[in-house]
Amino acid sequence: MDADINFYFDPVCPFAWMTSKWVRQVQAQRDYTVDWRFISLRLINARVDYDAQFPPEYEAGHTAGLRLLRVAARARAEHGREAIAPLYASFGTHIFDTGPSSDNHRTEVETRELRGTREFAEPILAEAGLPLELADALDDESWDMEIQQETDEALSLTGKDVGTPIIHFEPPTGVAFFGPVISRLPDEDSAVDLWDHVVALAGFPGFAELKRSLREQPQLAAFGVDAGTVGSQEDWHGGSRRQKK
């Protein structure tokens, strides 16, 4: 697919989701084409001791993300690349733009584990207009090689000390960067202004990094942060919530 932008996402990354919503805003105004590609946080951290390095709910969340990417990989193989945009939109809406129900008594680990189940995936497939049998891929590790190859592809463009999302501008020869990481969704006019600034930075020869590790919790219902609220700040190391540097 010849696209203006390759966007590498893990469906359980809240910052990838927020950035993807911004990219869709820009896409609608600038008529960009986007190829939504895969990057797995679980595969990136395959050799990491989750118990020692991450908060307790992270392994369940990253594993669910890999399972959902298997479903996406099968959807792409059987229904074409155009199936991924609505599928990712449905994943993100259900994971991040839907607040917890008042009768939900699950722990955070249980909530994240649920995202990797048929109970969670099948209604999303239906919403995206895709067959429910694609959920069979949740447990099908044969898709992991394709997801690993795409993950390696993304990291080959940026280097390994990054997180998600990764955006590749004007592929195959254009530059790629991790981010931008945003916690607030801009309005339509500001969305295009922000995009132009990012593209200008990305297009400057030799530009590599502009970074701060303090992040606001994103304005997403899943975090209980609405559009009028500034989320609390957290310090992220190397693009993640690792507990040790």
C-alpha positions in Angstrom: 0.0 0.0 0.0 1.4 3.4 -1.0 0.4 5.6 2.0 1.3 9.1 3.1 1.8 7.9 6.6 2.6 4.5 8.2 1.2 4.5 11.8 2.4 1.6 14.0 0.1 0.9 16.9 -0.5 -1.4 19.8 -4.3 -1.3 20.6 -3.7 -1.2 24.3 -1.4 1.8 24.3 -3.4 4.9 25.4 -0.9 7.4 24.0 -1.0 5.6 20.6 -4.8 5.8 20.7 -4.7 9.6 21.5 -2.2 10.3 18.8 -4.2 8.2 16.3 -7.3 10.3 17.0 -5.3 13.4 16.2 -4.0 11.8 13.0 -7.5 11.0 12.0 -8.5 14.7 12.5 -5.6 15.7 10.3 -6.4 13.0 7.7 -9.9 14.3 7.3 -8.7 17.8 6.6 -5.6 17.1 4.5 -6.8 14.0 2.7 -3.8 11.9 3.8 -3.8 8.2 3.4 -2.7 6.2 6.5 -1.5 2.6 6.6 -2.3 1.3 10.1 0.5 -1.2 11.0 1.3 -3.3 14.0 3.8 -3.0 16.9 3.5 -5.2 19.9 4.6 -4.0 23.4 4.4 -7.6 24.6 6.9 -8.7 21.9 9.2 -5.7 22.5 9.3 -6.7 26.2 9.5 -10.5 25.6 12.7 -10.8 27.6 11.7 -8.4 30.4 10.8 -9.5 33.9 7.4 -7.9 34.2 7.1 -8.6 37.9 10.3 -6.7 38.6 10.1 -4.0 35.9 6.4 -3.0 35.5 3.3 -2.2 37.5 1.3 -5.4 38.2 -1.3 -4.9 35.5 1.1 -4.4 32.6 1.7 -8.0 31.6 -2.0 -8.7 31.4 -2.5 -5.5 29.3 0.4 -6.1 26.9 -0.6 -9.8 26.4 -4.1 -8.7 25.6 -2.7 -6.2 23.1 -0.8 -9.0 21.3 -3.9 -11.2 21.2 -5.9 -8.3 19.7 -3.1 -7.8 17.1 -3.5 -11.4 16.1 -7.1 -10.7 15.3 -6.1 -7.6 13.4 -3.5 -9.5 11.4 -6.0 -12.1 10.4 -8.5 -9.4 9.5 -5.9 -7.7 7.3 -5.0 -11.0 5.6 -8.6 -12.0 4.8 -10.3 -8.6 4.4 -7.5 -6.2 3.2 -5.6 -3.4 4.8 -8.7 -1.1 4.7 -10.2 -3.3 7.4 -7.7 -2.1 10.0 -8.8 1.6 10.3 -12.3 0.8 11.5 -11.1 -2.2 13.6 -8.5 -0.1 15.4 -11.1 2.7 15.9 -13.4 0.2 17.6 -10.7 -1.3 19.7 -9.7 2.1 21.0 -13.2 3.3 21.6 -14.0 0.3 23.7 -10.7 0.3 25.6 -10.2 4.0 26.2 -13.3 6.1 25.4 -15.6 4.0 27.5 -15.5 4.6 31.2 -15.8 1.8 33.8 -19.4 0.8 34.5 -20.7 1.3 38.1 -21.3 -2.5 38.5 -17.8 -3.4 37.4 -16.0 -5.1 40.3 -13.0 -6.4 38.3 -9.5 -5.6 39.4 -7.3 -3.7 37.0 -5.5 -6.9 36.1 -8.9 -8.6 35.4 -10.0 -5.7 33.3 -6.9 -5.8 31.1 -7.1 -9.6 30.8 -10.7 -9.3 29.5 -9.5 -7.3 26.5 -7.8 -10.4 25.2 -11.0 -12.5 25.2 -13.7 -13.5 22.8 -16.2 -11.7 25.1 -14.4 -8.5 24.4 -13.4 -9.0 20.8 -16.6 -10.4 19.2 -18.8 -7.3 19.7 -15.9 -5.1 18.4 -15.6 -7.3 15.2 -19.4 -7.0 14.7 -19.2 -3.2 15.2 -16.4 -3.0 12.6 -18.5 -5.1 10.1 -16.1 -8.1 10.3 -16.9 -11.8 10.9 -16.9 -13.0 14.5 -14.8 -16.0 13.6 -11.8 -13.7 13.3 -11.7 -14.0 17.1 -10.3 -17.5 16.7 -7.0 -15.7 16.0 -6.8 -14.6 19.7 -5.0 -17.9 20.6 -3.3 -18.5 17.2 0.4 -17.9 17.8 1.1 -18.4 14.1 0.3 -14.7 13.6 3.1 -13.7 16.0 5.8 -13.9 13.3 4.0 -11.4 11.1 3.5 -9.1 14.1 7.1 -9.5 15.2 8.3 -8.6 11.6 6.2 -5.5 11.6 7.4 -4.6 15.2 11.0 -5.1 14.0 10.3 -2.9 10.9 9.1 -0.1 13.1 12.1 -0.2 15.5 14.5 -0.4 12.5 13.1 3.1 11.5 13.6 4.7 14.9 16.0 2.7 17.0 15.0 0.6 20.0 14.7 3.0 22.9 11.2 4.1 22.0 7.6 3.4 22.7 4.3 3.6 20.8 3.1 5.0 18.5 5.7 5.2 15.7 4.8 7.4 12.7 6.7 7.0 9.4 6.3 10.1 7.3 6.3 9.7 3.5 7.4 6.1 3.4 9.5 4.3 2.3 12.2 7.0 2.2 10.8 9.5 4.7 11.8 9.8 8.4 10.1 8.0 11.3 9.7 9.0 14.9 8.3 7.7 18.2 5.3 9.9 19.0 4.3 12.6 19.2 3.0 11.7 22.7 0.0 13.9 23.5 -2.4 13.7 26.4 -5.0 16.2 25.1 -6.9 16.0 21.8 -6.6 19.3 20.0 -9.6 21.0 18.3 -9.8 20.8 14.5 -7.8 23.9 13.7 -5.2 23.3 16.3 -4.8 19.7 15.1 -3.6 20.9 11.7 -1.3 23.5 13.2 0.2 20.9 15.5 0.7 18.5 12.5 2.5 21.2 10.5 4.9 21.9 13.4 5.6 18.2 13.8 6.2 17.6 10.1 8.5 20.6 10.0 10.6 19.2 12.8 10.6 15.8 11.3 11.7 17.2 8.0 14.7 19.0 9.3 17.8 17.1 8.4 19.6 15.7 11.4 16.7 16.3 13.9 16.5 13.3 16.3 14.8 14.0 19.6 12.8 16.6 21.6 11.8 14.9 24.8 10.4 15.1 28.4 9.6 12.1 30.5 6.8 13.8 32.5 3.4 13.0 31.0 -0.1 14.0 31.9 -2.6 11.1 32.2 -4.4 11.3 28.8 -7.9 12.8 28.6 -9.6 9.5 28.1 -12.7 8.1 29.9 -10.8 4.9 30.9 -8.5 7.1 33.1 -11.4 9.1 34.4 -9.9 12.3 32.8 -12.4 14.3 30.7 -11.7 16.9 28.1 -11.9 19.7 30.6 -9.5 18.2 33.1 -5.7 18.1 33.2 -4.5 14.6 34.1 -2.0 14.1 36.9 1.6 13.9 35.8 3.7 10.7 35.8 7.3 10.2 35.0 7.9 7.6 32.2 11.3 6.1 31.6 12.3 5.1 28.0 8.8 5.5 26.7 7.2 3.2 29.3 6.1 2.9 33.0 9.0 0.7 33.9 9.7 0.8 37.7 13.5 0.7 37.2 15.6 2.7 34.9 
